[in-house]
Amino acid sequence: MTRVRAGLVATLCVTAFAATLAAGCGGTQNDPEAAAPLIGPWRMESYRDGDQLKPLLPDSHVTCEFAADAVSGDAGIDTFAGTYRVVNNDLRLRDVQAGASEGLPELVAQQKAFLEDLDRTRHFSVADGRLTLTAANGDVLVTLLPGTAAELVGSWRCTAYDAGGASLTKPAEGAEFTAEFGEGGSVSGATVAGPFVGAYETADAPALRLADLEILSDSVAADAEEKAAQDFLAALGETASYELGNGTLSLKDGRGYVVAMFESAE
């Protein structure tokens, strides 16, 4: 009788251990709290190729977006998709499938290394807005910055902006203010004082932050034009969130007030 009980206890212990292991490593549902730091779009900053951590190739983009239990993105040439399991800061990407299209040799090599890095990932951390994927031995494999919301990407024409008055100001007749949001987190456009460039982040849409906005022009604009351009950039710099509807993009500050409005220019 004792042997039967001992055997039964041993069997139950092994079964419980196997169930725990399956839940921790092979399950398909993630704890929302554990997955929360990952959720959203990311764009690659650097990746490991052999024993070197290399920056993203110029004029290329690699993205990665985590949903509740799935991961997908653009590996540089082909798109990819798979699932992932997260427990605390342990991360395992599984069943990641991607195409094998031809392309420039350097892009093919970057894509291959990136996908291999995803397969080797065992841990993650998020600090100062940067997502870092690491291997079992602690090697940094991939670093990613907050990505972009696909719905923002494209060209927009400003119809009104905050110039410090009681209401929004419309651009003067014949003056054009535009903004083009790129897939890699860059923003650029036109003002009456010259073109501008900058960067944006949408780590948790509809949150939106624009930074490093700068007018690129060696010419001297008229005082009124210079003020209008600076007011426009100042309004963009106040952006904390966005709202889309019926082909209209509204940028809002931290209090929820609209600081700029755009219509699609495409």
N, C-alpha and C positions, 0 to 999 in steps of 0.2 A: 504493500500500500504506500509505503514511504517513497519507494522508487517511482511509482506512478505519479505521485504528487510532485516529486522533484522534477520528473520529466515534463509534466504539465507546466510547472512554473517556468522551466527553462524555455519551453516552446513559446509560452506567452511573452517572456522577456525578449526573445529573438524577434517575434512578430511585432512587438511594440517598437523595438529599435528600428526594424525595417520600415515601419510606417513613419516613424519620425524622420528617418533619412530621406524617404521619398518626399515627405512634406517639405523638408528643407532644401532638397536638391532637384527633385524631379517634378514638383508640382507646377501648376500653371496659373495659380492665383497668388498674387502678391499682396502683402499687407499694405494697404493704402498709405499708412504713416511711414513705413520703411521706404516705399517707392516715391514718396512725395518730392524729395530733393532731385530726383532724376526726371520727373515728368516734364515734357515740353520739348521744344526744338533746340538743338545745339549745332554749332559749326566747329569743325576741327581747326585747332590752332597748330598742333604738332603731333607727330607720330613716331613710333620706334621702327627703325629699319636696321636689323642686325643689332650692333652694340651702340648705335647712334640715335639720338632723338632729333628728328629733322623738322623744320618748319614746313607748313603747307606750301606747296609749289605756287609761285605767282600765277595769277589768272586762272586758278583752279578753285573749286569749292567741293568740300566734303561735309555732309550733314548727317545728323543722327537724331532721331526723335523717339522718345520713350512715351508710350501710352501706358495704360494700367498694367497690361501683361505682355504687350508686344513692342518690338523695336523695329524701326525702318529708317531709311534714309537714302542718300546719294553717295556712293563710294567714289565718285569722281568721274567715272565713265558709265557705270551701271548702277541701277538702284538695287537695294537689298532689303530683306525683311526677315524677321525671325521672332523668337520669344526670349524672355529673360526671367531669371529668378533672383530676387534680392532678399537677403536676411541680414538685418542690421546693415553693416557696410560691406558684406560679402555679396558679390555680383557675378552671375554666370549667364552669359549669352548663349542661347541654344538654337540649333536648327537654322542658323543664319544662311540664307540662300541669296546668291547674286549671279548676274549674268557674266559672260566672258567675252564682251565685245572688244574689238580691236581699237587701238588709239595710239597716241604718241607714246613711245617707249617709257618716258619718265612718268606719264600718267598711269600707264599699266602697272609699273613698279610701285607707285604710290598706293594705288588701289589694292594690289596684292598684299602689301605690307599692312595697310590699315585693316583689312579683313582678317589677316592673321593675328593682329593685335587684339581685335575683338574676341577672337577665339581663345586667346591666352588670358583674357581678363578674369580676375578673381576677386578684386576689391575695387572700391571707388571712394572718392571723397569730393566734397564741394566746399570750396573756400574762396572768398572774395569774388564770387560769381563764376569761378572756373571749375569745371568738372574734370577730375583726373581719374583715369582708369589705370590700375596697376596689376602686375602679375603676381603670382603666388610668392615669388622671391622678393617682392617689393619694388621691382623695376617699374618706372613710369612708362606706360605703353602709349597712351593717347591723352592729350589735353584738349578740352573743348570749351568754347565760350558760348554764352547765350545766343541762341539762333534767332531766326526770323519767322514771323508769321507769313505764310504764303499769300494770304489775302492782301497784305500790304505791298508786296513786291509789284513794282510797275511805276508808271509815270502819272503824276498828279499835278493839276493846275490850281493855284490858290485863288479862292474867290473872296476871302476876307481874312483878316488877321488882327491881333490885338496890338495896337500902337500906343497903348497907354491911356486911351480915351474911355469915355463912358460906354461906348459900344465898339464893335469890331469895325475896322477900316477896310474898305474895298481898295484894291490896287488902282492907281491912277489910270486914266484912259491911255491905252497904248503900252502900259507897263505890264510886264509879265513876271510873276513869281511862280516857280515850279519846284517840285521835289520828286526825285526818283529814288525809290527804295530798292536796293539791290539784294540778291539772294544771300550774299556773304556778309550782310550787316553794314554795308556802306550806304550813305545817302548823299545825293548831290542834286544840283538844280541851278536855276537861274534867278538872279535878282536884277534890279535896275542898275546896281553898281558893279555887276559882274557875276560870274559863276561862283558857286560855293560847294564845299565838300564837308563831310563829317561822317559820323558813325551812329548806329542806333542799335538798341537791344530790346527784344521782346521775349524775355525768358518765361514770363507768365502772362500771356495775353489775357485781357487787353492792356496790361501794363506796357508802357512804351517810354523809353528814354533816349533822347538824342544828345550827342556830346561831340566835342571837338569841332564845332561848326566854325568854318572860316571862309571868308570871301577870297577868291583867287583872282586878283586883278592888280596890274601895275598902273593902270590909268586912274586919274583923279576924277571922281564923280562929283556932280553938283551937290551942294550941301543937302538939298531936299531929297535927292536920290540916295545919298549916303545914309541919311537918317532913316528913310523908308526901308532900306536894305537891312540896317542894323536892328530896326524894330521888328522886322520879319524874322531875323535869326534869333532875336531875344524871345519872341513868341514860341519859336520851335524849341528853344532851350528850356522853356517852362513846362514842356509836355511831360505828363505823367501817365497818360492813358489815351486810348483812341477808341473811336466808334465808327463802324461802317454801316451804310444803309442806302439803298437806291443809287449806287454809284457815287456816293458822297462820303468823304473821309473827314471826320471831326477830331481834332486834337484837343485834349483837355488837360488842365493843370491839376495839381494835387487836391484842389478844392472842388474839382468837378466842373469848373468854368471852361467854356470853349475858348481856346487861344488862337486857333486857326482852322479854316475850313477849306477843303479842296474838292474838286470834281475830277473824275477820271480824264486823263489826257490821251487815252488809248482808244 
